[in-house]
Amino acid sequence: MKDYEKRYEILRKMLEEEGIEVDEVEKKLKSFKVETPSWGYGNSGTRFYVFKQKGAARNVKEKLQDAAMVHKLTGICPTVALHIPWDMYDDWDELLRYAESLGVRPGAINPNLFQDDDYKFGSLTHPDKRVREKAIKHILDCIEIAKKLGSRDISLWLADGTNHPGQDDFRLRKHRLEESLKEVYSHLEPNMRLLIEYKFFEPAFYHTDISDWGTAIILSKKLGDKAYVLVDLGHHPLGTNIEQIVAILLDEGKLGGFHFNNKKYADDDLTTGSINPYELFLIFNELVSAEQDGLKMDIAYMIDESHNLKNKIEEMIQSVENIFRTYAKALIVNRKVLRKYQEEQDIVMAENTLVKAFETDVMPLIYKVREEMGVPLDPLKAFRESGYMEKVIKERG
């Protein structure tokens, strides 16, 4: 008997006694997917300095290599988000073949509208039509790249905003943004989606053009059924009830995806689940609840983090682990009992139902799933024992 099997049988029996269909939980865990970001594997840093790491990926092919290693060890990360122009490549057909040879595929395409002198006063909202047209062309180029790579989602974050009162007109900027997005939207393929991200501040410190989920959902509804809202966990003021936002977006059919990370103060891009794991659980609780209630869902689960101090691949594995474990906990919430307590207004027992699932050790369940998927039970340990890091340090310098 393997080390975890006895604990697995005990956990399975306990869950079945509560009416949880364990086979269904395991099936959902096996089908769960998380997209990792190419920019998480290369050297990137704070706003003040970049601390370079030995062996960090230097180009898009090396980023794909690292992402493939994460997928090999976890079994749930088959796609890699690309950022343009950071990940530009001369031959996209060749890059796609290379990615597939590693066992991964390109995922969401992320246009860059914040690293050009022309965008000092905005991109899609800029007062100068020439700049707006330049920004639109860049997104259209990204759409063409997505077509060649077979990618579905265009993930759009704007740094547009102002730093000073009176710098520009709020309503005129809104009109420019809507007109620009309509042009972009008209070029999407039938199977493609535009995911609209929001952020309440930074780098604009007076106002941001897409500052909250309300603005994002207004834009997505005006555009049509191929436009959705993207929720980045770091893009909210402290104390924001993100799980409520998720519930509303789910109910409106406008939740398109996540950028997973965590924060302590602002948009810190910390390891997912490292600061507030209970918040992450409550978010997944809403997702699982909506799915079990029969809501139509098509959500892209993506990581967006800046790995500055930890080994980049190890921190990515940590984030994937935390997301997977949290999803498992949300799957074992006794929803019939929870609904009963909610209807009876038994607040204490309703809350305890959630806490019980959150505090349950679901690792035996995950070990069972991983063994059946043919991946290491402990991905981080397997990575450290693989010799991969030593190999790429030697190869990459």
N, C-alpha and C positions, 0 to 999 in steps of 0.2 A: 504494500500500500504506500502510495506517495505521501509526502509530508502533509499536503493540503487536503487529501481526500476525506479524512475523518471530519475535518472542519466543514468541508463542503456538504457532506451528508447531513450533518447537524443543521447547517444553515438551510439546506433544501427542505428538510423536514419542517423546520420552523416556518418557513415561508409558505409551504403547502398547507399547513394547518391554518394559516391566515387567509387562505384562498388565493394566493399569488400563483399564477401559472409560470413556474420556473422555466419550463422549456421555451415558452414564448419570450421570457426575459432574455434567455441565452441567445435566441434567434435574433432579437433586436440588437443585442450587443455585437453579434457577428456581422451585422449589416451596417453598423454605425461607421461613419467616415468623417475624418477631420483633415482639412487642407492646411498644409504648412506653407509659410511664405519664403520665397527665395531670399528676400532681404534679411531674414533671420539667420542666414548661414554665412553671410559676408561680413567684412569689417564695417561696423557702423558704431556711432558713439553718441555721447551726450551733445548738447548744444555747444559745449565748450572744447571738447577734445575727443579724438577717436583713439581708444586703447586697442592696438592691433594684437590679434591672437595668432600664434603659430598654427599653420594649417588651415586657417580660415579660407573659405572659398573665394577665389579671385575673379571668377566669371560665371556665366549662367550654367555652363556645363558642370563646373565643380559644385555649384549650388544644387543642381539636380542629383549629382552623386551623393551629396550629404542627405538630401531629402529622401533618396532611395534607401539609404541606410536606415533612416528613421522608420520608413515604411516596412522594411524587411524585419525590423525588430518589434514593431508594434502591430503590424498587419492591418492598420486602419487609416493609413495616410497615403492613399494612392495618387493624389493630385498635389501640384505645387503652384501656388499663385505667383505670377510674374509681374514685374514692375517695369514700365516702359518710360524712359529710355534706359534705365539701369540694366535691363536684361536684353537689350537689342542684340540681334543676331542676323547675319547676312542671309542665311538659308533656313527659313522656318521649317520647311519639309524635312530637312536633314536633322534639325534640332528635335523635331517631333519623333523621328525614328530613333534618335539617340535616347531620348527620355523613355520611350517604350522599351528599348533594349535593357534599361535599368529597372523596369517594372513600375514606372510611374508615368504620369501624363501632366501636361500643363493644365492649370486650373483657371481661376479668375485672372483677367487682365486688368492691371491697375494703371491708368494714365497718370502722368506726373504733371500737375499744373501749378507747381509751387517752387520750382528751381530754375527760374529764368528771369532775367532782369525785366523783361516785358511784363511780368506778372506782379510787379511791385505794388500796383494798385488794383489788382484783381485779374482774373482770367476770363471766365464766362460772364462776369458782371462788370468788367472794365469799361469805363466811359468811352474808350477809344474802340471803334468798331474793328479796326485792323487787329488789335490784340484779341478781341473776342473771336474773330475769324481764325486767328492762329490757334487759339485754344480748341476751338471746334474741330479744326483740321487734325490736331493731335489725337483727339478722341476718336475721330473717324479712322485715322491710321491704326489706332489700337483695335477698333472693331475689325478691320481687315486682317490684322494679326490673329485675332481671336478666331476668325473664320478659317484661316490656314491651319491653326492648331487644333481646331475642333473644340474650342473653349466656348462655354455658354455665357458666362457672366462678365460684364464690364463693371468693375467696382470703382465707384467715383467718390473721391473725397476732394473738396475744395478748401484751399486756404484763404479764399476770398473773404474780405471784410475791410473794416476801417479801424484806424488807431485813434482818431480824434473826432469829436463832435463837429458836425458841419462839413466834414471832409467830402461827403457825397450824400446823395439823396437815397434814403432807404427804399422807397417805392420804385424809383427808377432802376435801382440795382435789381430789385425783385423782377421787374419787367424784362430786363436784359437777360437775367438768369433763365426765366421761363422760355424766352425766345430761343436762347442758345440750346437749352435742353430739348426743345421740340425738334430742332434741326438734327441733333444727335440721335434722338429717339427714332426719327424717320428712317434712319439707316440701319437699324437693328434687323437681323434676320428673324424670321418667325419664332425660332426656338431660342433666341437670345434674350437676356434680361439686363436691365440697367439697375444696379444696386446703388441707392443714394445714401451716402453716409452723412452724419452730422457731427458737429463738435461745438461746444458752447463758447470756447475761446481758444486762442493760440493758433497761428501767430498774430491774428488781429485781436487787439486788446480792448477796443471800444465796442465793436459789433462784428458778428460773423454772419455771413449771408445765409448759410444753412446751419443754424445754431442749435436746433433741437429736433426731436422726432416729429413734432407737430409740423414744422416747416417741411421736413422731408416727406411726410405722408401727404401733405397738400400738393407738393410737386409731383409725387408719384401718381396720385389720383388724377391730376390734370393731364399727365402724359398718357396714361393708359395701363392696360393689364400686363405689359411687359416691364413695368417700372415698380420697384419695391424699395423698402427701407432696409438699410444695413445698420445694425446696432454694434457699436464698438464699446466694450465694457468700460474703457477708460475715458470716454468722451462725455461724462456727466458731472455736474457739480456734486460735491460730497453730500452724501445722505440721500441722493436721488433713489426712488424706488424703481429700479430697473425692471424688476419682475412684473410690476404693474404695466410698464411701457410694453413689455413683451406680450403680456396678455391682451392688451388693446390692439396691438398690431396683428396678433394672431387672429383675433376676432374680426378684424377688418380685412383679413386676407392680404395683408401688405408687409408681412415680415419675410424678407428675402434671405437674410443671412446674418451671421455674427462675425465680428473680429474679437477673438478671445484674447484677453490679457488681464492684468489686475493693476490696481493703483493704491497708493497710500495718500497722496496729496492731489496731484493733478493727473495728466495723461502720462503715467510713469512707465507704461509698457513692461510691467513686471510679470513674472511667471504666473500663468493662469492659476487661480485658486490659492495663491500663496499668502495673500493678505486677508481675504474675506471668503473662505470656502463655503460658508453658509449662504452667502448671497448667491454664489454660483449654483448651489443646490436649489435654492428657491426659484432661480431662473429656469433650470431644467425641470423643476416640478411643474411649472406652467406649460412648458413644451410637451412634456409627457401627458399631462392632463388634457391638453387640447387635442393631441393625437388620439387618445383613448375616447374622447368625446366625438371623434369622427370629423374634426375640422380638416379641410384640405390644406396640406402643408408641403412645401418644397423649399427646405431651408439649407443654405450652404453654411456649414460650420467651418470657420477659418480662424487660424491663429494670426495675430498681428502683434509682434513683440520685438523690441530692440534688445538683443542679448549682448550686454556690454562687458560684464565681469565674469560670469560663468562661461564655461565651455559652451559654445553655441549649440552643438548637437545634443549635449546632455541637458541643457535647459529646455530645448524643444521636446525631448523625450519626457522631461518632468511635466511640461504643460499638457502633453498628450495624455500622460498617465492620470493627471488630476482631472482632466475633462472626462475621460473614460470612466474613472471611478465614480465621479459625481453623477454621470448619466445612469450608471448602474444603481446608485442609491435612489434616484428619482423613479426608476422603474419598479422598485419594490415598495413604494408607498401604497398602503392599503386604501385604495380610493373609495371603495364602498363604505368602509368604516369612516373615512374622512368626511364623505358627503353626509353620512348619517349624523355625525356630530355637528356638522355645519348647519344642517336643517333643524337640529334640536337646539342650536345656539349654545352648545357645550364648548365654550372657547378653550378651556383647559385641555380637554381630551383631543380636540381638533389639532391644537398646536402640538401636543404630545405625539400624535400620529406622525406628523412630519419629522419631529425631532428623533423619534425612534428609528425611522428609515435613515436619517442623516447619520446617526451614531452607529448604525449597523456596520460591522466589518464585512464588506462585500468582496474582499480579495479572494477567498476560496472560490467564489462564483467566477471571478475574472480569470483565475488560474485555470479553471476547467475550460472556459471558453478559449483561452490562449492555447492550451494544449491541443484542443480540437482544431484550432486554426493553424497549428504548426509553427507558432512563434514562441520566442522565449517567455518563460513565466515572469522573469524579471528583466525587462528590456535594458534598463540602465546598467545593471550588472553585466549583462551580455555584451553591451557596447564596450564597457571598460576592459572586458576580457578578449574582445575581438581583435585587438591590434590595429583597428581601423585608423585611429587618431595618429598613432605612430607612423603608419603607412603614408597618410596624406601629408603629415608634417615633412616627411622625407621627400615626397614628390613635389610639394608646393613650396617648400622653403620657408 
